[in-house]
Amino acid sequence: MSHPTQLWRTPPHGRSYFSWNRQSLVTKILIGMVGRSFYLGDVMPPQLPQGDSPMLKTLFALVLAFAISFDDLCAADISGDLKTWHKVTLTVDGPEAKETDTNPNPFIDYRMTVTFTHESGEPTYQVPGYFAADGNAANSSATAGNKWRAHVSPDRPGKWDYEVAFVRGKGVALEPFATGSAIPPTNGLKGSFEVTASDKSGRDFRAEGRLNYVGQHYLRFAGSGKYFLKAGPDAPETLLAYVDFDGTEAKKKNVPLKTWQPHVRDWGEGDPTWKEGQGKGLIGAVNYLAAKGCNSMSFLPYNAGGDGDNVWPFVSRDDKFHYDCSKLDQWQIVFDHAQAKGIFLHFKLQETENDDNIRNGKAEVPTSLDDGDLGPERKLYCRELIARFGYELALNWNLGEENTQTPQQQRDMARYIHDVDPYDHLIVVHTFPNQQDKVYPKLLGDQSVLTGASLQNDWDVAHARTLKWVTASAEAGKPWVVANDEQGPASLGVPPDAEYEGHSGIAKEGKNSYDRHDIRKQTLWGTLMAGGAGVEYYFGYKLPQNDLVCEDFRSRDQSWDDCRIAISFFQKNQIPFWEMTNVDRLLTSEHSSKTYGFAKPDELYLVFLPQGGDVSLDLQDAKGKYQVQWFNPRTGGDLQDGSVLEVIGGQNVDLGKAPSEADQDWLVIVSKAK
């Protein structure tokens, strides 16, 4: 039997049709027209009606046109670079809604979930979708529309299949598997798209792949297999309090919105903006950090009622069930650019002032989400951030800055994030220095799904505190990724460079003082030599360009040099830090309490001398010859020779004297001779 006319079209590349409902509807119409039934689908498409009736042919043509237009109505739009690790966006036409609707509320009463599956069957990602207004809200500032969206960053080339689940019900978005009423024709929408290999290189994370927790003390890129050390600013926590973001306002006169004007000069042609040129200052700030060699930045997406009180993802400060589509799309532009520039995103989800219902012993904090519990406000907040930004390759979810929720509240929140995030990004928690020993032991091992700790402590105890939690987490059976993310004293943090805005470069509190060089020695290298995953520098609240008002990262320009030198040392010299452990016990020096060792036993030993001087290394359990070289952490550069070039294992060995400036900080590299 010949099939001269096929009614059901094959969808074009990047689009799909939910065809069964359409076929059923058109079938009923045609049955009514021609008085007989026929087969559908691949077996036997319908034929043109027989006979010479002009009316019948006209009606058939109308139904055919209806079927074709229904194709477009039910199509899913696939956009973005269809390459591995790139952002691929699926957009569908769904229910018309406004940000402020309450019945139904587009954020809690609809649930869009897209299942993306590689043609091989693995991996499969169940990605939460979200209401996107008109689909161009970053530029239009739209508050209403019928566009619904989900993002995926595919990790393998080849064909990817997807299926959309779209349901409606009271609060249905808050639970991934809650029952709802299906919304046709979007529910059940299926299709596929082809993905090719990434074409990125250099710092761009799309050249490396997703940064995964792999059961070790360091994150690893899924694409390249490389391990990650981070360094960058922890401040300002108010980074997103930016005048160019829609719906952003300052509630405190002493914490104004930022213009990021000092970094407008760092924006370049071809860099993103929104709304005809907005965003250059913050995009430029990201460019500056990347150019300095930093690879991380930190921010609060929600600080209502906190120190800044000028950042929230909602349409208004106290409306926790309605989200600002245009503002969040503008955040997304900045985050996408940061990832392309190799900048890790540290989401500090809340701060101590609004993480629960307790402040100064009183139970009345209106800005807290569900009084600290895992309720509808907190669930929606986590889901919206994951849906809109979870596809980013390098990030962590921090339960909160100086978090004071109960252990059970922390466990519940972490579990919800873990269950909703399809990519299982790193989950950490930050707390007060004097509460670490109270908070962290209750979360170690299988007591929670946390996979890391974000440490706050005085600048000169970073080594000891990092080592404590690296060791404790390993002993508990689940090694944590431990980073030093805030340096005390709280009022000072990392000081500005000497001569920046006339500053001396010295931070003083009482009789104690320190400068950028002390930070380099004890915080930066102290953390790395303890097995820490990196640092983020906090700027205090008393110094110029501090944690609340900073909009000029050049205030710590020389500190970023120190960070770049440290990170590049490990990269350039191919140091297998992920296979190394702390060995302070093997060192003897005149400054032994502040001399740090890090080793892959019997192969490689790093010895950091914050104050220089002589040092001996216990190699009694190591055999063979070892080469001795020196690295200058102040200036970087190639490895240098000291007074001793080679040592023999099986004994305590003197590592000799530094190439120069013997009273300054040096790193000694003792490597097995080849």
C-alpha positions, 0 to 999 in steps of 0.5 A, a space after each residue: 500500500 502506498 503512502 503518498 501523504 504523511 500527516 505526522 511530521 518528523 520534528 526538526 533538530 532541537 525540537 520535539 512534539 508531544 504527538 499522541 494527544 495531537 494524533 488522537 485529536 486529529 483522528 477524531 476530527 478525521 473520523 467525523 469527516 470521512 466516516 471511517 477510521 484509519 491507522 496512525 503513526 509509523 504503521 500506516 499514516 492517513 490517506 487523502 480522502 477518496 472522491 471528488 468532494 471539494 468540501 471534503 478536501 478543504 476540510 482535510 486541508 484545514 485539519 492538516 494545517 491544524 496538525 502542523 500548527 499544533 506541532 509548533 504549539 507543542 514544540 520544545 525549544 532547545 537553545 545554547 551551544 550543544 556541546 559537552 559542559 555547555 549550558 543547554 536550555 530547554 524552553 516550553 510554552 506553559 501556563 500564562 502566569 505573573 510573578 505575583 500570582 497566588 492562585 495558582 502561584 507559578 513558583 509553588 503550584 506548578 512543578 516542571 521537571 525535565 529528565 535528560 538521558 544520554 543515548 547510552 542510558 547513562 547518565 540521567 539527570 532529573 532537572 527542576 524547571 522554573 517559571 521564566 516570564 517572557 523568556 527574555 526577562 533579563 532584558 525586558 524586565 518582564 514580570 509575566 509570560 508563559 515561558 518555562 525553562 530548564 538547563 542542563 550541562 551535558 557531560 557526554 557527546 552524542 544524542 540526549 533524550 529528554 522528557 518533560 513532566 509538568 504538573 499542577 497542585 497546591 505546593 506541588 513544586 516543593 516535593 520532587 515526587 508529590 502527585 499533581 494534575 498533568 498539564 497537557 500538552 507540555 506534560 510528557 513532551 519528548 525529544 532529543 538533541 545532538 551534543 558534540 565535544 566542547 571547543 573551549 580551552 584555558 581557564 574556561 570551566 567548559 574545557 574541564 567539566 563539572 567539578 565533582 566531590 569524589 570522596 576525597 579532600 579535593 574536588 575533581 573535574 569530571 572532564 579533564 580529571 584535574 583536581 582543584 585548589 581555590 583562591 579568591 575573595 570571600 568579600 563582599 558578601 553583598 556582591 549582588 547588591 548591584 544597582 544594575 540588577 532589577 528590584 535591588 534596593 538598600 535598606 541601610 544607609 551605611 550599606 548602599 548599593 554598588 556600582 562596581 564603577 572601579 571595574 568598568 574599565 575591566 569590561 571588554 568588547 564582547 563581554 555580556 551586558 543586559 538592557 542595552 549596556 548594564 552590568 559592565 561594572 560587575 562583569 568587569 570585576 569578574 574579569 579582573 579577578 580572572 586576570 589576577 589568577 583568582 578562581 573563586 568568588 563568594 556572595 549571599 543570595 539572601 541577606 534580608 535582615 542581615 548586615 547588608 540587608 540589600 540582596 534577596 531573590 524575591 519580588 520584594 524583601 519579605 515575599 518569600 513565595 514570589 521570585 523576581 524573574 528578571 533579577 535572577 536572569 541577570 544574576 545568571 548572566 554574571 554567573 555564566 560569565 564567571 564560569 567562562 572565566 574560570 571563577 568558582 561560585 560560592 553560594 552562601 545561602 543565608 547568614 547568621 541573622 536570618 538563618 533561624 528564628 533566634 537572635 540575641 536570645 529572642 525568638 522573632 526574626 521575620 526574615 528567617 526561612 521557616 524559622 530555620 526549619 525545612 518548610 515551604 519557604 526554605 524548600 522553594 528557596 533551595 529549589 529555585 536556586 538549583 533550578 536556575 543555577 545548578 547547571 553551573 559547573 563549579 560551585 558549592 552550596 553553603 548552608 549559611 554564613 556563621 550558621 546557627 541552625 540546629 544539627 537536625 535543621 542543617 541535616 534536613 536542609 542539606 538533604 533537601 539540596 542533595 535530593 533536588 540538585 541533579 549534579 550533587 554539587 559540594 555542600 558545606 557549612 560555615 560557623 563561628 570559630 568558637 562553635 566549630 567543635 560543637 557544630 562539625 562533629 555532629 555532621 561528620 561521616 554518615 550523620 549528614 550528607 555534607 561533603 565539606 566545611 567552610 572555616 572561619 578562624 583567626 588568620 594565624 591558626 588556619 593551619 591547625 584548624 584546617 588540619 583538624 577537620 581534614 583529619 577528623 572527616 577522614 577518620 569519620 569515613 567521609 573526607 571533607 573538602 575543607 577550605 579557609 573562607 574567613 579570617 579573623 579578627 572579624 573587624 579586620 580580615 585581610 588588610 588592603 595593600 600598603 598605600 591603597 587609599 593611603 592605608 599602611 597595609 597593616 591591620 591592627 587590633 589592640 597590641 596585635 598587628 599583621 599584614 598581607 605577608 603574614 596572611 600569605 604565610 599563615 593563612 594561604 600556605 598554612 591552609 594548603 600545607 594542612 590539606 585544605 582545598 584553598 582559601 577565600 579572603 575576607 575583608 573585615 568591616 573596619 578597613 577600606 573596601 570592607 566586606 559590606 561596601 567593597 566594590 574595588 578588588 584592586 584594594 587587595 591586588 598584591 594579595 591576589 598575586 600571592 594566591 596566584 603564585 601559590 596555586 600556579 606552583 601546584 599546577 606548573 610543577 604537577 604536584 599531586 596534592 590530592 595524594 598528599 597528607 600533612 607530615 608536620 611531625 617529620 620536621 625539626 626546626 627553630 620554628 618547629 610549631 610554624 613549620 609545615 610539611 606535606 608529603 606523598 611518602 617515599 616520593 615527594 615532600 614539601 616543607 614550608 618555612 614561614 620564617 625561613 631558617 634551617 630545617 631537618 626532615 625525617 626520611 628514616 622510612 624513605 629509601 633512595 636519593 632525593 633532589 632538594 630544590 627551593 621555591 620563592 612564595 613571594 615572587 614565584 618563578 622557577 625552582 632554585 637550588 639551595 646549599 644542599 642539592 641532594 639527600 639520602 633517605 633512611 635518616 634525618 637529613 638537613 635540607 640546607 640553606 635557602 638560595 637567598 633571604 634566608 629569614 623570609 618564607 620559602 618552600 622546600 621541595 624534596 623529590 625522589 631522584 629519577 
